[in-house]
Amino acid sequence: MTWLIIIGAIVTLLGIAGLGYCIKTAMSFRTKQMEDDEMTAQLQRLVPINLGSVCVAALGLMMVVVGLLI
């Protein structure tokens, strides 16, 4: 099941890239001079992307584990 391991690794890397995007975006919010309400709104828009990235990375890791067990 080599193909499952390879696809799982690619999916995991996509999830990690999404997490990197979230981190980069959140750090850029810190450098900007924003009001608290505006900062909260921006970060709340980033939460679904963060959760989606974690889920994608977890699914990719599951695919890798299943590929190794089969």
mmCIF file of the N, C-alpha and C atoms, coordinates in Angstrom:
data_MODEL
# 
_entry.id   MODEL 
# 
loop_
_atom_site.group_PDB 
_atom_site.id 
_atom_site.type_symbol 
_atom_site.label_atom_id 
_atom_site.label_alt_id 
_atom_site.label_comp_id 
_atom_site.label_asym_id 
_atom_site.label_entity_id 
_atom_site.label_seq_id 
_atom_site.pdbx_PDB_ins_code 
_atom_site.Cartn_x 
_atom_site.Cartn_y 
_atom_site.Cartn_z 
_atom_site.occupancy 
_atom_site.B_iso_or_equiv 
_atom_site.pdbx_formal_charge 
_atom_site.auth_seq_id 
_atom_site.auth_comp_id 
_atom_site.auth_asym_id 
_atom_site.auth_atom_id 
_atom_site.pdbx_PDB_model_num 
ATOM 1   N N  . MET A 1 1  ? 0.809   -1.196 0.000  1.00 0.00 ? 1  MET A N  1 
ATOM 2   C CA . MET A 1 1  ? 0.000   0.000  0.000  1.00 0.00 ? 1  MET A CA 1 
ATOM 3   C C  . MET A 1 1  ? 0.853   1.261  0.000  1.00 0.00 ? 1  MET A C  1 
ATOM 4   N N  . THR A 1 2  ? 1.841   1.253  -0.820 1.00 0.00 ? 2  THR A N  1 
ATOM 5   C CA . THR A 1 2  ? 2.750   2.393  -0.908 1.00 0.00 ? 2  THR A CA 1 
ATOM 6   C C  . THR A 1 2  ? 2.014   3.656  -1.355 1.00 0.00 ? 2  THR A C  1 
ATOM 7   N N  . TRP A 1 3  ? 1.041   3.490  -2.236 1.00 0.00 ? 3  TRP A N  1 
ATOM 8   C CA . TRP A 1 3  ? 0.326   4.664  -2.745 1.00 0.00 ? 3  TRP A CA 1 
ATOM 9   C C  . TRP A 1 3  ? -0.460  5.355  -1.632 1.00 0.00 ? 3  TRP A C  1 
ATOM 10  N N  . LEU A 1 4  ? -0.982  4.568  -0.671 1.00 0.00 ? 4  LEU A N  1 
ATOM 11  C CA . LEU A 1 4  ? -1.719  5.166  0.440  1.00 0.00 ? 4  LEU A CA 1 
ATOM 12  C C  . LEU A 1 4  ? -0.781  5.968  1.349  1.00 0.00 ? 4  LEU A C  1 
ATOM 13  N N  . ILE A 1 5  ? 0.424   5.472  1.536  1.00 0.00 ? 5  ILE A N  1 
ATOM 14  C CA . ILE A 1 5  ? 1.409   6.182  2.361  1.00 0.00 ? 5  ILE A CA 1 
ATOM 15  C C  . ILE A 1 5  ? 1.815   7.492  1.695  1.00 0.00 ? 5  ILE A C  1 
ATOM 16  N N  . ILE A 1 6  ? 2.027   7.441  0.389  1.00 0.00 ? 6  ILE A N  1 
ATOM 17  C CA . ILE A 1 6  ? 2.451   8.646  -0.340 1.00 0.00 ? 6  ILE A CA 1 
ATOM 18  C C  . ILE A 1 6  ? 1.341   9.695  -0.348 1.00 0.00 ? 6  ILE A C  1 
ATOM 19  N N  . ILE A 1 7  ? 0.114   9.251  -0.631 1.00 0.00 ? 7  ILE A N  1 
ATOM 20  C CA . ILE A 1 7  ? -1.008  10.197 -0.635 1.00 0.00 ? 7  ILE A CA 1 
ATOM 21  C C  . ILE A 1 7  ? -1.227  10.762 0.765  1.00 0.00 ? 7  ILE A C  1 
ATOM 22  N N  . GLY A 1 8  ? -1.120  9.908  1.791  1.00 0.00 ? 8  GLY A N  1 
ATOM 23  C CA . GLY A 1 8  ? -1.270  10.365 3.171  1.00 0.00 ? 8  GLY A CA 1 
ATOM 24  C C  . GLY A 1 8  ? -0.211  11.393 3.550  1.00 0.00 ? 8  GLY A C  1 
ATOM 25  N N  . ALA A 1 9  ? 1.016   11.180 3.090  1.00 0.00 ? 9  ALA A N  1 
ATOM 26  C CA . ALA A 1 9  ? 2.081   12.146 3.382  1.00 0.00 ? 9  ALA A CA 1 
ATOM 27  C C  . ALA A 1 9  ? 1.807   13.489 2.707  1.00 0.00 ? 9  ALA A C  1 
ATOM 28  N N  . ILE A 1 10 ? 1.297   13.435 1.490  1.00 0.00 ? 10 ILE A N  1 
ATOM 29  C CA . ILE A 1 10 ? 0.981   14.681 0.779  1.00 0.00 ? 10 ILE A CA 1 
ATOM 30  C C  . ILE A 1 10 ? -0.155  15.418 1.478  1.00 0.00 ? 10 ILE A C  1 
ATOM 31  N N  . VAL A 1 11 ? -1.185  14.684 1.898  1.00 0.00 ? 11 VAL A N  1 
ATOM 32  C CA . VAL A 1 11 ? -2.311  15.304 2.593  1.00 0.00 ? 11 VAL A CA 1 
ATOM 33  C C  . VAL A 1 11 ? -1.838  15.901 3.918  1.00 0.00 ? 11 VAL A C  1 
ATOM 34  N N  . THR A 1 12 ? -0.962  15.191 4.618  1.00 0.00 ? 12 THR A N  1 
ATOM 35  C CA . THR A 1 12 ? -0.424  15.710 5.878  1.00 0.00 ? 12 THR A CA 1 
ATOM 36  C C  . THR A 1 12 ? 0.358   16.993 5.651  1.00 0.00 ? 12 THR A C  1 
ATOM 37  N N  . LEU A 1 13 ? 1.155   17.030 4.607  1.00 0.00 ? 13 LEU A N  1 
ATOM 38  C CA . LEU A 1 13 ? 1.922   18.242 4.303  1.00 0.00 ? 13 LEU A CA 1 
ATOM 39  C C  . LEU A 1 13 ? 1.009   19.412 3.947  1.00 0.00 ? 13 LEU A C  1 
ATOM 40  N N  . LEU A 1 14 ? -0.106  19.127 3.282  1.00 0.00 ? 14 LEU A N  1 
ATOM 41  C CA . LEU A 1 14 ? -1.063  20.198 2.991  1.00 0.00 ? 14 LEU A CA 1 
ATOM 42  C C  . LEU A 1 14 ? -1.669  20.751 4.281  1.00 0.00 ? 14 LEU A C  1 
ATOM 43  N N  . GLY A 1 15 ? -1.968  19.867 5.215  1.00 0.00 ? 15 GLY A N  1 
ATOM 44  C CA . GLY A 1 15 ? -2.497  20.319 6.505  1.00 0.00 ? 15 GLY A CA 1 
ATOM 45  C C  . GLY A 1 15 ? -1.482  21.141 7.275  1.00 0.00 ? 15 GLY A C  1 
ATOM 46  N N  . ILE A 1 16 ? -0.240  20.713 7.249  1.00 0.00 ? 16 ILE A N  1 
ATOM 47  C CA . ILE A 1 16 ? 0.817   21.461 7.935  1.00 0.00 ? 16 ILE A CA 1 
ATOM 48  C C  . ILE A 1 16 ? 1.044   22.814 7.260  1.00 0.00 ? 16 ILE A C  1 
ATOM 49  N N  . ALA A 1 17 ? 0.917   22.845 5.938  1.00 0.00 ? 17 ALA A N  1 
ATOM 50  C CA . ALA A 1 17 ? 1.038   24.129 5.233  1.00 0.00 ? 17 ALA A CA 1 
ATOM 51  C C  . ALA A 1 17 ? -0.088  25.075 5.653  1.00 0.00 ? 17 ALA A C  1 
ATOM 52  N N  . GLY A 1 18 ? -1.288  24.546 5.827  1.00 0.00 ? 18 GLY A N  1 
ATOM 53  C CA . GLY A 1 18 ? -2.404  25.365 6.302  1.00 0.00 ? 18 GLY A CA 1 
ATOM 54  C C  . GLY A 1 18 ? -2.155  25.898 7.701  1.00 0.00 ? 18 GLY A C  1 
ATOM 55  N N  . LEU A 1 19 ? -1.573  25.070 8.557  1.00 0.00 ? 19 LEU A N  1 
ATOM 56  C CA . LEU A 1 19 ? -1.221  25.537 9.901  1.00 0.00 ? 19 LEU A CA 1 
ATOM 57  C C  . LEU A 1 19 ? -0.153  26.628 9.842  1.00 0.00 ? 19 LEU A C  1 
ATOM 58  N N  . GLY A 1 20 ? 0.803   26.463 8.947  1.00 0.00 ? 20 GLY A N  1 
ATOM 59  C CA . GLY A 1 20 ? 1.823   27.498 8.773  1.00 0.00 ? 20 GLY A CA 1 
ATOM 60  C C  . GLY A 1 20 ? 1.217   28.806 8.303  1.00 0.00 ? 20 GLY A C  1 
ATOM 61  N N  . TYR A 1 21 ? 0.233   28.713 7.407  1.00 0.00 ? 21 TYR A N  1 
ATOM 62  C CA . TYR A 1 21 ? -0.470  29.910 6.952  1.00 0.00 ? 21 TYR A CA 1 
ATOM 63  C C  . TYR A 1 21 ? -1.172  30.608 8.112  1.00 0.00 ? 21 TYR A C  1 
ATOM 64  N N  . CYS A 1 22 ? -1.827  29.816 8.963  1.00 0.00 ? 22 CYS A N  1 
ATOM 65  C CA . CYS A 1 22 ? -2.529  30.382 10.114 1.00 0.00 ? 22 CYS A CA 1 
ATOM 66  C C  . CYS A 1 22 ? -1.553  31.073 11.058 1.00 0.00 ? 22 CYS A C  1 
ATOM 67  N N  . ILE A 1 23 ? -0.424  30.440 11.305 1.00 0.00 ? 23 ILE A N  1 
ATOM 68  C CA . ILE A 1 23 ? 0.574   31.029 12.201 1.00 0.00 ? 23 ILE A CA 1 
ATOM 69  C C  . ILE A 1 23 ? 1.122   32.323 11.613 1.00 0.00 ? 23 ILE A C  1 
ATOM 70  N N  . LYS A 1 24 ? 1.452   32.293 10.317 1.00 0.00 ? 24 LYS A N  1 
ATOM 71  C CA . LYS A 1 24 ? 1.999   33.482 9.658  1.00 0.00 ? 24 LYS A CA 1 
ATOM 72  C C  . LYS A 1 24 ? 0.995   34.633 9.677  1.00 0.00 ? 24 LYS A C  1 
ATOM 73  N N  . THR A 1 25 ? -0.263  34.323 9.408  1.00 0.00 ? 25 THR A N  1 
ATOM 74  C CA . THR A 1 25 ? -1.298  35.351 9.389  1.00 0.00 ? 25 THR A CA 1 
ATOM 75  C C  . THR A 1 25 ? -1.532  35.924 10.782 1.00 0.00 ? 25 THR A C  1 
ATOM 76  N N  . ALA A 1 26 ? -1.591  35.058 11.787 1.00 0.00 ? 26 ALA A N  1 
ATOM 77  C CA . ALA A 1 26 ? -1.805  35.535 13.156 1.00 0.00 ? 26 ALA A CA 1 
ATOM 78  C C  . ALA A 1 26 ? -0.632  36.392 13.634 1.00 0.00 ? 26 ALA A C  1 
ATOM 79  N N  . MET A 1 27 ? 0.577   36.011 13.273 1.00 0.00 ? 27 MET A N  1 
ATOM 80  C CA . MET A 1 27 ? 1.739   36.817 13.668 1.00 0.00 ? 27 MET A CA 1 
ATOM 81  C C  . MET A 1 27 ? 1.737   38.171 12.961 1.00 0.00 ? 27 MET A C  1 
ATOM 82  N N  . SER A 1 28 ? 1.235   38.216 11.733 1.00 0.00 ? 28 SER A N  1 
ATOM 83  C CA . SER A 1 28 ? 1.167   39.506 11.039 1.00 0.00 ? 28 SER A CA 1 
ATOM 84  C C  . SER A 1 28 ? 0.117   40.409 11.678 1.00 0.00 ? 28 SER A C  1 
ATOM 85  N N  . PHE A 1 29 ? -0.921  39.813 12.275 1.00 0.00 ? 29 PHE A N  1 
ATOM 86  C CA . PHE A 1 29 ? -1.918  40.616 12.978 1.00 0.00 ? 29 PHE A CA 1 
ATOM 87  C C  . PHE A 1 29 ? -1.300  41.293 14.199 1.00 0.00 ? 29 PHE A C  1 
ATOM 88  N N  . ARG A 1 30 ? -0.335  40.653 14.821 1.00 0.00 ? 30 ARG A N  1 
ATOM 89  C CA . ARG A 1 30 ? 0.293   41.232 16.017 1.00 0.00 ? 30 ARG A CA 1 
ATOM 90  C C  . ARG A 1 30 ? 1.066   42.504 15.686 1.00 0.00 ? 30 ARG A C  1 
ATOM 91  N N  . THR A 1 31 ? 1.668   42.545 14.483 1.00 0.00 ? 31 THR A N  1 
ATOM 92  C CA . THR A 1 31 ? 2.482   43.700 14.130 1.00 0.00 ? 31 THR A CA 1 
ATOM 93  C C  . THR A 1 31 ? 1.637   44.895 13.696 1.00 0.00 ? 31 THR A C  1 
ATOM 94  N N  . LYS A 1 32 ? 0.402   44.626 13.253 1.00 0.00 ? 32 LYS A N  1 
ATOM 95  C CA . LYS A 1 32 ? -0.470  45.715 12.824 1.00 0.00 ? 32 LYS A CA 1 
ATOM 96  C C  . LYS A 1 32 ? -1.087  46.393 14.039 1.00 0.00 ? 32 LYS A C  1 
ATOM 97  N N  . GLN A 1 33 ? -1.309  47.673 13.916 1.00 0.00 ? 33 GLN A N  1 
ATOM 98  C CA . GLN A 1 33 ? -1.956  48.438 14.978 1.00 0.00 ? 33 GLN A CA 1 
ATOM 99  C C  . GLN A 1 33 ? -3.465  48.368 14.768 1.00 0.00 ? 33 GLN A C  1 
ATOM 100 N N  . MET A 1 34 ? -4.139  47.458 15.498 1.00 0.00 ? 34 MET A N  1 
ATOM 101 C CA . MET A 1 34 ? -5.580  47.286 15.358 1.00 0.00 ? 34 MET A CA 1 
ATOM 102 C C  . MET A 1 34 ? -6.252  47.449 16.714 1.00 0.00 ? 34 MET A C  1 
ATOM 103 N N  . GLU A 1 35 ? -7.513  47.776 16.645 1.00 0.00 ? 35 GLU A N  1 
ATOM 104 C CA . GLU A 1 35 ? -8.333  47.801 17.853 1.00 0.00 ? 35 GLU A CA 1 
ATOM 105 C C  . GLU A 1 35 ? -8.606  46.362 18.292 1.00 0.00 ? 35 GLU A C  1 
ATOM 106 N N  . ASP A 1 36 ? -8.996  46.192 19.543 1.00 0.00 ? 36 ASP A N  1 
ATOM 107 C CA . ASP A 1 36 ? -9.248  44.851 20.073 1.00 0.00 ? 36 ASP A CA 1 
ATOM 108 C C  . ASP A 1 36 ? -10.392 44.150 19.345 1.00 0.00 ? 36 ASP A C  1 
ATOM 109 N N  . ASP A 1 37 ? -11.443 44.884 19.036 1.00 0.00 ? 37 ASP A N  1 
ATOM 110 C CA . ASP A 1 37 ? -12.587 44.285 18.349 1.00 0.00 ? 37 ASP A CA 1 
ATOM 111 C C  . ASP A 1 37 ? -12.210 43.817 16.944 1.00 0.00 ? 37 ASP A C  1 
ATOM 112 N N  . GLU A 1 38 ? -11.420 44.641 16.260 1.00 0.00 ? 38 GLU A N  1 
ATOM 113 C CA . GLU A 1 38 ? -10.987 44.284 14.914 1.00 0.00 ? 38 GLU A CA 1 
ATOM 114 C C  . GLU A 1 38 ? -10.054 43.080 14.938 1.00 0.00 ? 38 GLU A C  1 
ATOM 115 N N  . MET A 1 39 ? -9.156  43.039 15.920 1.00 0.00 ? 39 MET A N  1 
ATOM 116 C CA . MET A 1 39 ? -8.241  41.909 16.067 1.00 0.00 ? 39 MET A CA 1 
ATOM 117 C C  . MET A 1 39 ? -9.020  40.626 16.345 1.00 0.00 ? 39 MET A C  1 
ATOM 118 N N  . THR A 1 40 ? -10.020 40.715 17.210 1.00 0.00 ? 40 THR A N  1 
ATOM 119 C CA . THR A 1 40 ? -10.839 39.548 17.528 1.00 0.00 ? 40 THR A CA 1 
ATOM 120 C C  . THR A 1 40 ? -11.581 39.049 16.302 1.00 0.00 ? 40 THR A C  1 
ATOM 121 N N  . ALA A 1 41 ? -12.111 39.953 15.508 1.00 0.00 ? 41 ALA A N  1 
ATOM 122 C CA . ALA A 1 41 ? -12.830 39.568 14.295 1.00 0.00 ? 41 ALA A CA 1 
ATOM 123 C C  . ALA A 1 41 ? -11.898 38.875 13.309 1.00 0.00 ? 41 ALA A C  1 
ATOM 124 N N  . GLN A 1 42 ? -10.697 39.399 13.149 1.00 0.00 ? 42 GLN A N  1 
ATOM 125 C CA . GLN A 1 42 ? -9.730  38.794 12.233 1.00 0.00 ? 42 GLN A CA 1 
ATOM 126 C C  . GLN A 1 42 ? -9.330  37.397 12.702 1.00 0.00 ? 42 GLN A C  1 
ATOM 127 N N  . LEU A 1 43 ? -9.086  37.247 13.988 1.00 0.00 ? 43 LEU A N  1 
ATOM 128 C CA . LEU A 1 43 ? -8.688  35.948 14.516 1.00 0.00 ? 43 LEU A CA 1 
ATOM 129 C C  . LEU A 1 43 ? -9.838  34.945 14.463 1.00 0.00 ? 43 LEU A C  1 
ATOM 130 N N  . GLN A 1 44 ? -11.066 35.407 14.634 1.00 0.00 ? 44 GLN A N  1 
ATOM 131 C CA . GLN A 1 44 ? -12.208 34.505 14.542 1.00 0.00 ? 44 GLN A CA 1 
ATOM 132 C C  . GLN A 1 44 ? -12.397 33.995 13.122 1.00 0.00 ? 44 GLN A C  1 
ATOM 133 N N  . ARG A 1 45 ? -12.024 34.783 12.137 1.00 0.00 ? 45 ARG A N  1 
ATOM 134 C CA . ARG A 1 45 ? -12.074 34.311 10.745 1.00 0.00 ? 45 ARG A CA 1 
ATOM 135 C C  . ARG A 1 45 ? -10.995 33.270 10.472 1.00 0.00 ? 45 ARG A C  1 
ATOM 136 N N  . LEU A 1 46 ? -9.941  33.281 11.261 1.00 0.00 ? 46 LEU A N  1 
ATOM 137 C CA . LEU A 1 46 ? -8.827  32.363 11.065 1.00 0.00 ? 46 LEU A CA 1 
ATOM 138 C C  . LEU A 1 46 ? -9.062  31.015 11.747 1.00 0.00 ? 46 LEU A C  1 
ATOM 139 N N  . VAL A 1 47 ? -9.954  30.957 12.712 1.00 0.00 ? 47 VAL A N  1 
ATOM 140 C CA . VAL A 1 47 ? -10.195 29.719 13.477 1.00 0.00 ? 47 VAL A CA 1 
ATOM 141 C C  . VAL A 1 47 ? -10.683 28.566 12.592 1.00 0.00 ? 47 VAL A C  1 
ATOM 142 N N  . PRO A 1 48 ? -11.664 28.754 11.688 1.00 0.00 ? 48 PRO A N  1 
ATOM 143 C CA . PRO A 1 48 ? -12.085 27.616 10.856 1.00 0.00 ? 48 PRO A CA 1 
ATOM 144 C C  . PRO A 1 48 ? -10.972 27.079 9.960  1.00 0.00 ? 48 PRO A C  1 
ATOM 145 N N  . ILE A 1 49 ? -10.122 27.954 9.463  1.00 0.00 ? 49 ILE A N  1 
ATOM 146 C CA . ILE A 1 49 ? -9.000  27.507 8.642  1.00 0.00 ? 49 ILE A CA 1 
ATOM 147 C C  . ILE A 1 49 ? -8.038  26.683 9.481  1.00 0.00 ? 49 ILE A C  1 
ATOM 148 N N  . ASN A 1 50 ? -7.810  27.123 10.709 1.00 0.00 ? 50 ASN A N  1 
ATOM 149 C CA . ASN A 1 50 ? -6.924  26.409 11.615 1.00 0.00 ? 50 ASN A CA 1 
ATOM 150 C C  . ASN A 1 50 ? -7.480  25.012 11.921 1.00 0.00 ? 50 ASN A C  1 
ATOM 151 N N  . LEU A 1 51 ? -8.743  24.942 12.274 1.00 0.00 ? 51 LEU A N  1 
ATOM 152 C CA . LEU A 1 51 ? -9.354  23.652 12.586 1.00 0.00 ? 51 LEU A CA 1 
ATOM 153 C C  . LEU A 1 51 ? -9.385  22.733 11.369 1.00 0.00 ? 51 LEU A C  1 
ATOM 154 N N  . GLY A 1 52 ? -9.678  23.285 10.216 1.00 0.00 ? 52 GLY A N  1 
ATOM 155 C CA . GLY A 1 52 ? -9.657  22.487 8.991  1.00 0.00 ? 52 GLY A CA 1 
ATOM 156 C C  . GLY A 1 52 ? -8.273  21.950 8.682  1.00 0.00 ? 52 GLY A C  1 
ATOM 157 N N  . SER A 1 53 ? -7.262  22.756 8.913  1.00 0.00 ? 53 SER A N  1 
ATOM 158 C CA . SER A 1 53 ? -5.891  22.312 8.672  1.00 0.00 ? 53 SER A CA 1 
ATOM 159 C C  . SER A 1 53 ? -5.488  21.190 9.616  1.00 0.00 ? 53 SER A C  1 
ATOM 160 N N  . VAL A 1 54 ? -5.909  21.296 10.871 1.00 0.00 ? 54 VAL A N  1 
ATOM 161 C CA . VAL A 1 54 ? -5.610  20.235 11.836 1.00 0.00 ? 54 VAL A CA 1 
ATOM 162 C C  . VAL A 1 54 ? -6.310  18.946 11.426 1.00 0.00 ? 54 VAL A C  1 
ATOM 163 N N  . CYS A 1 55 ? -7.548  19.042 10.989 1.00 0.00 ? 55 CYS A N  1 
ATOM 164 C CA . CYS A 1 55 ? -8.277  17.845 10.549 1.00 0.00 ? 55 CYS A CA 1 
ATOM 165 C C  . CYS A 1 55 ? -7.646  17.214 9.312  1.00 0.00 ? 55 CYS A C  1 
ATOM 166 N N  . VAL A 1 56 ? -7.231  18.024 8.360  1.00 0.00 ? 56 VAL A N  1 
ATOM 167 C CA . VAL A 1 56 ? -6.592  17.502 7.154  1.00 0.00 ? 56 VAL A CA 1 
ATOM 168 C C  . VAL A 1 56 ? -5.281  16.812 7.506  1.00 0.00 ? 56 VAL A C  1 
ATOM 169 N N  . ALA A 1 57 ? -4.492  17.424 8.377  1.00 0.00 ? 57 ALA A N  1 
ATOM 170 C CA . ALA A 1 57 ? -3.231  16.808 8.790  1.00 0.00 ? 57 ALA A CA 1 
ATOM 171 C C  . ALA A 1 57 ? -3.481  15.493 9.524  1.00 0.00 ? 57 ALA A C  1 
ATOM 172 N N  . ALA A 1 58 ? -4.505  15.446 10.372 1.00 0.00 ? 58 ALA A N  1 
ATOM 173 C CA . ALA A 1 58 ? -4.827  14.219 11.100 1.00 0.00 ? 58 ALA A CA 1 
ATOM 174 C C  . ALA A 1 58 ? -5.288  13.119 10.142 1.00 0.00 ? 58 ALA A C  1 
ATOM 175 N N  . LEU A 1 59 ? -6.106  13.478 9.165  1.00 0.00 ? 59 LEU A N  1 
ATOM 176 C CA . LEU A 1 59 ? -6.543  12.485 8.186  1.00 0.00 ? 59 LEU A CA 1 
ATOM 177 C C  . LEU A 1 59 ? -5.366  11.941 7.381  1.00 0.00 ? 59 LEU A C  1 
ATOM 178 N N  . GLY A 1 60 ? -4.445  12.810 7.028  1.00 0.00 ? 60 GLY A N  1 
ATOM 179 C CA . GLY A 1 60 ? -3.259  12.362 6.304  1.00 0.00 ? 60 GLY A CA 1 
ATOM 180 C C  . GLY A 1 60 ? -2.419  11.410 7.139  1.00 0.00 ? 60 GLY A C  1 
ATOM 181 N N  . LEU A 1 61 ? -2.268  11.720 8.413  1.00 0.00 ? 61 LEU A N  1 
ATOM 182 C CA . LEU A 1 61 ? -1.511  10.826 9.285  1.00 0.00 ? 61 LEU A CA 1 
ATOM 183 C C  . LEU A 1 61 ? -2.223  9.487  9.458  1.00 0.00 ? 61 LEU A C  1 
ATOM 184 N N  . MET A 1 62 ? -3.551  9.508  9.517  1.00 0.00 ? 62 MET A N  1 
ATOM 185 C CA . MET A 1 62 ? -4.306  8.260  9.583  1.00 0.00 ? 62 MET A CA 1 
ATOM 186 C C  . MET A 1 62 ? -4.093  7.412  8.332  1.00 0.00 ? 62 MET A C  1 
ATOM 187 N N  . MET A 1 63 ? -4.050  8.076  7.196  1.00 0.00 ? 63 MET A N  1 
ATOM 188 C CA . MET A 1 63 ? -3.807  7.354  5.940  1.00 0.00 ? 63 MET A CA 1 
ATOM 189 C C  . MET A 1 63 ? -2.438  6.713  5.947  1.00 0.00 ? 63 MET A C  1 
ATOM 190 N N  . VAL A 1 64 ? -1.459  7.424  6.453  1.00 0.00 ? 64 VAL A N  1 
ATOM 191 C CA . VAL A 1 64 ? -0.099  6.857  6.522  1.00 0.00 ? 64 VAL A CA 1 
ATOM 192 C C  . VAL A 1 64 ? -0.072  5.645  7.443  1.00 0.00 ? 64 VAL A C  1 
ATOM 193 N N  . VAL A 1 65 ? -0.706  5.739  8.597  1.00 0.00 ? 65 VAL A N  1 
ATOM 194 C CA . VAL A 1 65 ? -0.714  4.623  9.543  1.00 0.00 ? 65 VAL A CA 1 
ATOM 195 C C  . VAL A 1 65 ? -1.433  3.415  8.951  1.00 0.00 ? 65 VAL A C  1 
ATOM 196 N N  . VAL A 1 66 ? -2.573  3.652  8.308  1.00 0.00 ? 66 VAL A N  1 
ATOM 197 C CA . VAL A 1 66 ? -3.301  2.541  7.676  1.00 0.00 ? 66 VAL A CA 1 
ATOM 198 C C  . VAL A 1 66 ? -2.458  1.922  6.575  1.00 0.00 ? 66 VAL A C  1 
ATOM 199 N N  . GLY A 1 67 ? -1.789  2.743  5.804  1.00 0.00 ? 67 GLY A N  1 
ATOM 200 C CA . GLY A 1 67 ? -0.912  2.212  4.756  1.00 0.00 ? 67 GLY A CA 1 
ATOM 201 C C  . GLY A 1 67 ? 0.232   1.395  5.317  1.00 0.00 ? 67 GLY A C  1 
ATOM 202 N N  . LEU A 1 68 ? 0.749   1.765  6.457  1.00 0.00 ? 68 LEU A N  1 
ATOM 203 C CA . LEU A 1 68 ? 1.823   0.996  7.074  1.00 0.00 ? 68 LEU A CA 1 
ATOM 204 C C  . LEU A 1 68 ? 1.319   -0.318 7.679  1.00 0.00 ? 68 LEU A C  1 
ATOM 205 N N  . LEU A 1 69 ? 0.100   -0.304 8.219  1.00 0.00 ? 69 LEU A N  1 
ATOM 206 C CA . LEU A 1 69 ? -0.441  -1.510 8.831  1.00 0.00 ? 69 LEU A CA 1 
ATOM 207 C C  . LEU A 1 69 ? -0.900  -2.559 7.798  1.00 0.00 ? 69 LEU A C  1 
ATOM 208 N N  . ILE A 1 70 ? -1.290  -2.089 6.641  1.00 0.00 ? 70 ILE A N  1 
ATOM 209 C CA . ILE A 1 70 ? -1.783  -3.032 5.613  1.00 0.00 ? 70 ILE A CA 1 
ATOM 210 C C  . ILE A 1 70 ? -0.655  -3.692 4.897  1.00 0.00 ? 70 ILE A C  1 
# 
